[in-house]
Amino acid sequence: MANNTMMQWSKPVIADLRRERRGATFDIWDLTTAIYGGQEALDLIDKQTRIVMAEPRFQTDDLWWMSRKERYIRACERGELFVKIVRENKIPFEERGPLELLLGEDLFILLHDIMFVPTLMNLADEEQQARWLQPALNYDILGTYAQTELTHGSNVRGMHTTATYDPDLFEDGGWHIHTPSLEAVKWWPGGLGKSCNCCILMARVIIKGKDYGPHPFFFQVRDWETHASLPGIELRDIGSKLGYNGMDNGAMRITHVNIPRRNLLMKFVIVEKDGTYRKVGDDKMLFGTMTYTRLKISSGAGFNLAKAVTSTVRYSAVRRQFQMQRVVLGADIDNHLDDDEKDALAAQDQLKNLVKPSKRTEAQVLDYSSQQFIIFPQLALAFAMHFAGQEAEKLYNAALLEFKASKFDALTEMHVLTSTLKAVSTVLMADGMEQCRKCMGGHGFLNAAGVGPQYLSALPQATYEGDFVVLSIQVGQQLLNAVSSKMMKGKTSNPKTPSLQYIYEYDPAKRQLPPKAAELDSLLQNHDFLMAALKSRANYIHYASAQTFQEEVAAAGGKMGAETLDTVKIEFMRMTYAHAYVLYSDFFKQRLTELETQSPKVASVLKLVFELFCLTVMDQSYDRGGGFGDFVGAGALPADGQSQVLRRIKQLLKDIRPHAVPLVDGWNIPDFLLNSVLGRYDGRVYEALYESTKNEPLNETDISEGYYKHLQHLLHPERKHQDQAAAARAAPAPPSAGRAAL
């Protein structure tokens, strides 16, 4: 791992992991460069990692032993250190991403950087930015984004908090902000409970009795100097959660608070002193922060899954369980072995060609095909989601330049792209992390194993900023629009939604014939065929869903109301999954094409990973959006081809096995960020596991306080009576009646 400053270890790496790394057929640093998008990006990550690793208070191995209150205070300390580094090193806003990642957990700084600041950048006009943006960039003020209410989350347009315009408030007019009921209380904004002193407040604009819907306001909630909540504003932390407990998610009740007219963000909407309301550009940009936030969430999904996969692969290479008798595959094969055991033996034989096998009799858990079948698809998915997030970010940045030039053609494309990736990536990320935790066996249930707590802290990403069902409805409607444009209007493309072009190119009237079984084995190694199969399956679902919707509309007498839409919401969910897999494969293949020139040896291994990703989508046991049967229905695969798909998957597992540890090493995730005693780079998991128990508060004393208070009385009931009698004798005598009368 030459040049790799992100790794850290204090003791020699154990033999098992040394052997695994020695067998790499590619330069791991080349893979790292490919993952993070080039040397320039790596230099930035390396520089910031060195800074963080030089500060021991950034270590996270104490987090899993803390109470909720202690953990929040620890988050405040980490936030202070983060800002100190930013200020001292003059790190520009656009370069703070790696540093945010190195925090190791979500805290109020992330809401400030991902939602509050970008909203000011994109929705405030020049005069408003002059007042608020620079203080926000320097953390002189701390902000969050207050949109969700107690009873309204996904239905943003149904929120109850009001901003009623009054031209007589202040010299220049103002807004009367109020939450009219308990249901309207703002609920869940990260950092709002105790940390932030202002926020972007989403409230319904009411002018002269007319409701213009939700709009963003700059809203101060705490005193700049004392940090006390302002009059009319009640702030609370909403309480301990399953995970994510470094974040002070808040509740805010607003009772008749007045703010100036110009606190409404006015880049795309202007309200004059007399109450005149007018739009500037596309008012959909008022919700642009949601698009950006969904992009950032989906961009981090692959990395979050990669952390879990890294810990699981390394531990599976170190952990040994059961003896695996070595046999000669062929005429002398042991007929008592099942297919999984034979596959594991073959994988072990393949690894033997690269490295010297251990003399220990128990087999590495990573050698078992059953373990590979669960872990390696998650590794492939991590790469697919990561590359998709990176490419989506490039497309978003290009679109943002157009938005700033008042060109809004890319709005629909960005909405569909970010909504699809956010909806699907977060669900697959969470499911994948939990699969990894299970693969670590009993030890994986410990907080010190790292994956469980990280899974619980990543889990809410599947819900906030649009959960899967709500986003799938929005995506599904756009996919149906594309189908309708082709079938009803004869369109062959839509320049505003290039990612949906494959829908326009599909001809549902032309029956696709599946490949013959004799051809399938070779086709399953053809990347163009794999991508075409994913697109055919997606189109099969899209067009069948459109037909179902058309039938439901006809049954409703031609009406297309909410009830009719509800009849195809399940189809929308399946369509969204299918579309996401098309995006993942397209972006992955695009990156492979680049790497074939830049790093051929890396590309040769990632080709195997790409194939595994595509084939596990085809395999019925993997795909949440409809399995093998949909590929058969689409004519992409023969009805009797699933055994061939599974056989190819099993071969890929064997081919990837020798590269598994180098592939996760390529993510270059430092031990302090993994925060896992089982995923350590040096593989000394059992020493670390035993050492970690020193942090457990119960181990501070040999005899627990619980023994003195309760356990001893369970074991020795007579002591309870003895202790009670002794306590009674030691108690002072009660005052006499005469003294009491005096």
N, C-alpha and C positions, 0 to 999 in steps of 0.2 A: 504493500500500500504506500509506495513512495509518493511523496508530496501531500499525503493525506493527513492534514493537521486536525481533522474533526474527530478522529478516533483517539481514545485515551485508554491506557492500561498501565498498571503498575507491576504486574507479575507476568511471567512468560505465558504465552498462549498454549492451551493444552494440545496434546498431540492430535486428537481427532480433528480439531478445527484447522490445525496446521496442514494436515493432509488434505483436507477439503480445499483449502485455498491454493495449495501447491498444484492442484489439478486444473486450475483455471486455464482455459484456452484463449483467453483474451486479457487485455490489460484492464484491470478493474477501474483504474482512474479514467480510462477512455469511456467506460460505461457511465461513470459518475458525471463526466462532462456531457454525455448524451442526455442523461436524465435531467440535468439542471439547465440545459440550453446553451452550453458553450463556456469557454474559459473565462470570459468577462464576468458572467454570472457567478461562476465558481470562485473567482477572486473576491467578489463582494461577500459571498457566504463565508469564505475562509477568514477574511478580515474580521467580520463580526463575530464569528465563532471563537476566534482567539480572544477577543475582548470579553465575551461571556465566560469562557472557561477560566479566565484570569480572576473572575469574581466568584469566590466560593458561595456567596449568598444566593447565587442563581441555581445551585444544586437543588434538585427536587426530591431527593430520597427521603425527606422528612414529611412530605405531604400526606402520605397515606396513614400516618399515625396521629394526625391532628384532629381536634374538635373543629366544628364548623367556624366558630368564632376565631380560633387561632389561625385557621386556614385563610380567612378573609384578611386578617391583619398581615399574614405572610404575603398575600397577594398585593397589599398596599406597599409592602417593602420592595417587592419585585417591580412594581410599577414605578416607584421612586428611582430604583436603580436603572430601569429602562430609560427614563427621561434624562437622568444624569448622563448616561452614555450618549444619547442623542444630542444633548446640548454640548457636551465636551468635545465630541467628535464631529459636530456640525453635520450630522447625517440628514440629507434631504428627505422629504416626505416619501418620495417615490422609491427610496432605497431602504426603507425601514421594514420591508416584508420579512427578510431572513431573521432580523432581530426579534420581530414579533413571534415568529415560529419558535425561536430559541427560548422564549419565555417558559415553554414546557406545559403551560395550561392557559385556558382562556381567562382573562380578567378584564377590568373596565377599559384598559388601554385599547383593546381590540375594537370595542364598540365605538370608541372615540375615533380611531383611525379608519375603520372600515365603513362606518355609517355616518357619523357626525360630520367629519371633515369633508368627505366627498359630497355630501349634500350641500354644504356651503360652497364648495367649488362649482357645482353643477347647477344649483338652483338659486343662489343669491346673485343679485346684480352687483355691479362694480362698487357702488357706494357701500353696500352691505358687506361685501368681502373686505373692503378697506377697514371696516369696524371690527369684524369678527374673525376673519380667516387667519390672519397672522398670529393673533393670540392663541387660536386653536392649534395651529401648526407647531407652536412653541410650547404647548401644554400650559399656557398661562390661564386658560380656562379648560375645563374638562366637560365634554358633552356626550350625550347618547341619543338614541332615536326612539321617541315615545309614540308608538302607533297602536299596538295591540291593547284592547280593553278586556275587562273581565269576561264579557260575554260576546265580544267581537274580535276575532283574530284574523282568519282568512278573509272574511267579508269586510274588507276595508271600507267600502262605501256604506256599510251599515252602522258605522261607529256613531256614538252618541255625543261625544265631547263637542261643544260648540264654541265658535269664535264669532260673536255678534258685533258687527261694525257700528260704532257710534262716533259721528263726526265731532261731537262736543267733548269727547275724552281727549285730554291733552290739547296742546295748541294746534297740532296737526292731525287730530283725529286718533282713534284708537280702537282696540278690540277688547271686548268683554269675554273672558275665557271662563268656562264653567263646565264641570261634570255634573249633569242634572240628576244622576241617580247612582246607586252603588254599581249597577251594571256598566256604567260609563267609566269607572275607575281604570286608569292606565295600569296594565298588569304585564309583567315579564321583562320590560326593557332592562338590559344588562347595564350595570353601573348606576342605575337610577336610585337604588335603595340607599346607599351611603356615600358613594364616591363622587358622582358628577354634580356640578353646580349649575348646569344648563342642559338643554336638550333641543332637538328638533321635535316639535310637537305637531302631530297631525290632528287637526280639528276641522269640523264642518264650518265653512264660511257662510254666514247669514248676513245679508245686506238688504235692508228695507223689507224684511220678511221673506226674501227669496233665498233658497238653499242652493249654494253652488257646489256642494260636496266637499270632501276632505282636501285640505291644503296644508303645506308645511310652514311652521312659524319658528322663529328663534325665541326660545322661552327660558328665562332664568328661573331656577328653582331654589337656589341657596344663596346666601349672602356671600359676596366675593371675598370678604375678609374673615368673617367668623365661621362660615360654612353652615350656619343655622338655616333651616328651611324658612322660606319667606312667608309672610302672612298670607293666609288663604291657601297654602299648599301643605298638604300632609303627605309625608314620604315614609314608606316602610320597606324593609326587606321582606320578600314573600316567603322566606323560610328555606330550610334544608331540602335538597333535591337528591335524586338517585345518584347523580354525579354533578360535575360542573360547579362545584361548591367553592371555588375561588372567586366566582362571579357573584356580585350582589344584585341579583335580579330584583327589580323594585316594583312597588305599587305607588301610584300618585293620585290623590284626590284633590281636585281644584275647586275652590269655592269662591266664585265671583272675584277673579283677578283681572286687572286691567293692564294692557300692554300697548305700546305705541303702534300706530298704523304701519310704520315701516318695519315692524318685526315680522310681517308676512314676507316670505321670500319671494322676490318679484322679478326674477329673470324671465319667466314665461307667463306670468300673470301679474297685472298691475291693478291696484285699487286706488283711485284718486281720492283727494281730500273730501270731495262731495259724495263719495261712495260709488262712483262710476267704476264698473268692472270690465276689464278687457284682457284678452289673451294676446300673448306675444309668442308666435311659433306654435308648437304642438303641445297641448296641455297634458299629453301622456307623459311628457318629461317630468311632471310633478312626482311621478312614481319611479323615476329613474334610479333612485337610490336602491330600490328593491332589486332592480336588474343587476346593478353592480355588486350588491351583497350576495345575490345568488351566484354570481360568477365567482366571487372570492371563496364562497363555501364549497362549490363544486371543484374549484382549483386545488383545494387542500384535501379533498376526499382521498385521492390516490396516495398521498403522502401519509395520511392517517392510517390507511390500511397497510401501507408498506412498513410502518413501525411495528404493527402487530405481526406481520409476516416475518419480519427480520428476527424478532424475538423467538417466534415459533420455529423457524427453520434452524436457527443456531442451537436452540435447546434440543430440537429433534436430532441434530447431529451429535450432540453430547450425550443425551439420554440413551441408555441401552436397556433393553428389555427382552427377555427370553432368548433362547438359543435358536439360531437359524442354521440348520445343518446344511453344509455346502454339498451339493450334488452336481453331477454332470447332466445338463439338460440334453435329452435325446433318448436313445434306446434304454439307458440305465436310469431314467427318471423315476423317482419314487412315486408310485401311484397313489400314495396316501396324502400327497400334498395337494392343497387346493390351488386354484388359479392365482389367488393373491400371493400365496407363499412362493409359487414359481416365479411370478413377476418380480417379487422382492429379491429373489436369488439372482435373477437376471440382471437387475439393477446393480446388485452388489458385485457381480462379475464384471459389469461394465466399468464400475468405479475402480476395480482392481487394475484395469489397464492403465489408469491414470495415476493412482497413488498406491502406496504400500499398505495393505490392510492391517488392521490392528490384530494383535494376538489374543485379545480378549474374546471370550466365547459368546457373550451376549451381543446381539445385533444392535446397531444404531436404529433408533425408531424411524429415522428418515429413510431407511432402506425399505420399509414396508410400503407396498403399493397403496394400501388403504390410507396411510398417512399422506402420501404424495397426492392421492386423488382429492383430498380435502384442501391441502395447503397450496399446491402448485397452481390450481385455477385462481386462487386468491392472489397469488403473486402476479399472474398474468393480468388479472383484473386491475391490480394496483397500477401496473404500467399503462394499461389502456385508459384508465380514468385520468391518470397524471398527464399523459400526452394530450388527451382531449381538453383538459383544463388549460394547459399551456396554449394550445392553438386557439381555443375560444377567447382567451385573454388577448391574443394578437388581433383577432377579428374585432373584439370590443374596442380596443384602443384605436383601431382604424375608423370604426363607426363613430367613436367619440369626437374625432376631428371633424367629421361631417356634421354632427349635432352642433358643435360650436360654430360651424359655418351656416347654421340654420337649414341644414339639409337632413331630413328625417326619414328618408327612404329605408334605412336599415333598422328602424325601430322594431318592426315585426320580426325580422330575422333574429335580432338580439334577444327579443322576448322569448321566442320559441327555443332558441339555442340554450340560453341560460336556464330557462324553466325546465327543459328536458334534462339537462345535466344535473341541475340541483336536485330535482325530484328523484331521479334514478340513482345517481352516484351516492347520495347520502344514505339511501336504503341499503344498497349493495355494500357500501363501506361498513355500516353498522353490523349487517348480517355477517360479513366477512371477518370482522374483528372478533365477533363472538365465536365463529367457527374456529378461528386461530386459538382463542382461549381454551376451547374444549380440547383441542389437539395437544395442549400442554399437560393434560391429565390433571391429577389432583393438585399438584403444585400451582397450576395455572389459576386456581381459585383464590390464591393468596393475593392480597393487594400488592405485595412486594414483587409479584411476577410482572406487574406493570400493565398487562393487556386489559385486565378486567376494569380497573379504574379509568383507563384511557378510553375504553369502549363506552363506559357510562357517561363520561364527559363529552364524548363525540356524539352520543345517541340523540341529544336534542336537536342536532343539526337536521335530522330527518323531519323535524316538525316546524321549527321556527323559520320565518321568512318564506312561508308557503310549504305546506306538507304535500306528500306525494299525491293524494287524491285530488286536492284542489288544483295543484299545478297540472296534473294529468288531464283535467277537464279543459284547462286553457290550451294545453298542447294539442289535445285531441280535436278540439274545434278547429284549430289552424290546419291540422292534417286533413280533416274533412273538407275544409275550404279548398285545399289543394286538389283533392279528389274531385270535388264539385266543379272547380274551374276547368279541369281537363275533360270530364265527362259531359258536363252541361254546356260549357262555353267553348270547348275545343282548344283550350290553351295548351301550348307545348312547353311553357316555362313561365316562371315569375321571377324577374330579376331581383325583386325585393326579398325573396326567400331562397337563395341558392342552395341551402342545405336540404331543401325539399325537392330538388330537381329530379331525384330518382323516382318520385311519385309521378311526375309528368311523363317520364320515359317509359312507364309501365303500360302494357296493353292487356287489360283484363279479359278482353275477348279472344286473345290468342292463347290457346292452351299450351302451357309449358310442359314439355315431356321430361320426366326425370332421367338422369343418367342411368345407364345400365350398370348392374352390379359389378361386371368385369372391369368397368372403367372407373368405378368409384374410388378404389384404393389410391390410384394416382391423382385423381381430382381432389381428394381430401388434403393433398399436399400442395395444391395450386392456389395461391393467394387470391388471384382474380376470381376463381370459382367460389372460394369461401366468402368473399365479399358480395359476389352476385347472389349467393344463396341467402345471405342475411337480408339483402335488399328485397329479394323475391318473397321471402317469408313476411317481411314488414309490409310490403304492398298487398300481399294476400290478406293480412289482417286489416289493413286500412280500407281496402275496397269492400271486403265483406262487412266491415263495420258500417261503411257508408250505405250499403244495401240494407242493412238492418235498420239504420236510422230512417232511410227513405220509407221503409215499410211501416215503421212506427208513426211517422208523420202522416202517412196515408190513412192509417187506422184511426188517427186523431182528427180526421177530417181536414187535413192540410195545415193544422195548427202546429207551430214550432215553439211552444212555450216551455217553461221549466220542467213540467211533468214529462213532456216528450223527451227532453234532453236527459232526464234522469234515467230513462230506459236504456241508454247506451253508455252510461258512465263506466260500467265494467269494461266495455270495449275500449273506451278511452284509456283506461289503465293499461290494457294489453298493448294498445297502439303506442303508448309512450315508452314502454319497455322496448318494444321492437325498434322504434325510431332511435332510441338511445344506443342500442347495439350497432346500428348502422353508423351512427356518429363515431362511436368508439373505434370501430374497425377502420373507418375512413382516415381518422386522425392518426391511428397507430400505423397504418400502411404508409401514410405520408411521411411519418418520421423514419420508418424503415428505409424508404427510398433515399432519404437524405443520408442515412448512416451507411448505406452500401458504398458510398463514395468516401465519406469522412472516416468511418471506422469499420471496415469490412468484417473484422473478426467479431466485433460487438454485434453487428447486424446479423451474422450467421447464427448466433445464439438467440438473439431476440426474435428471429424468424420462428424458431421453435415455440417461443412464448406467445407470439402472435397466433400461430396455428392452434395452440392449446386454448387460447381465449375464444377463438371462433368456434372450435369444435365443442367446447363445454357449453356454449350457448345452444348448440344444436342438440346436445344430449339432454334428454327429458329430465334427468335428475337434477339439472342445474338451473334451467331457465325459468325465472319467475313469470315471464310474460307469455307463456305458452311454449310447449316443448317440441319434441321431435315431430309430433303429429302435424303441426303447422307447416313444417318444412315439406312434409309429404303432401299436404293439401295444396301447397304452393307449386308443387312439381319440381321443387329444388332437390329433393332427395327421394330415392325409391322407398317404398313401404317396408321392404325387407333390409334396409341399409343401416339400421341402428347398430347392429352387431359390428359392422365395419367401422362405424364412427367410434364406437367404444374401443375397438381394437386399436385404432389409430391413436386415440387418447392415451391408452395404456403404453403404446410405444413412445409417445411424446413424454410421458412421465419418466420413462427410463432414460430417454435422451437428455432430459433437463436435469435429472438427478445429479450428475457429476458437477453441474454448474450452479446448483441451488445456493450454496453458501456464497460463492463469488457474486451471484446475482443480487442477493440481499445486501452484501457488503457494498455493492455499487451505489446503493442509496446513500451511503456515507453518513449514516445517522449516528451521532455521538452517544456514548453510553448514558450521559447525564440526561439526554433528551428521551432515550428509550425508557430510562428509569425502571429497568427490569433486572432483577437478580438472575433471571433465567436467560436473558437475551444478551448478556455481556459479550463484548468482542473477544475477550480472552477465554471464554468458555468455562471459567471457574465458578460454575453455578452453585455447587453445593457449599463451598466455602462462603460464598456471598449470601446464600439462603440462611445458613446458620448464623452468620454475623448479623444479618438484618434483624434478628429477634432482639438484639440489644436495644433497638429503638422502641420496642413495644412498652408502653407505660406500665403494663401489668408486671413487667420483669424488673421494675425498679427496686422492688423488695422481694425477698424470698417468701415471706408470709404476707399474704394479701390482707388489706383492710377488711375485705369481705369475710375473712376467717374470724377475725375478732368480733365483728358485728353479728354474724349469722352462722357461718359454717361450723364453728366450734359448738354452737348450741344444737346443731343438727347431729353432730357426732357425739356430743356429751350433754344431753338434755339437762342433767342435774346442775350443770354450771349456770344455766339460765336462772334457776331459783337462787343459787348461791350469790350470783352477781346482783340480783334484785334485792336480796336481803342485805348485802353489803352496801348497796347504794342507799337503801333506806336508813341504815345505821349512820351513814356518813352525812345524810341530809340534815340541815339545821332544823331545829324544832320550830313548829309553827307558832306564831304569836298567841299568847293567852287571850281569852275573851275580854279580860279586864283591860289589857294593854290595847286591844283593838278598839274598845270603847273610848279610851282616852284619845 
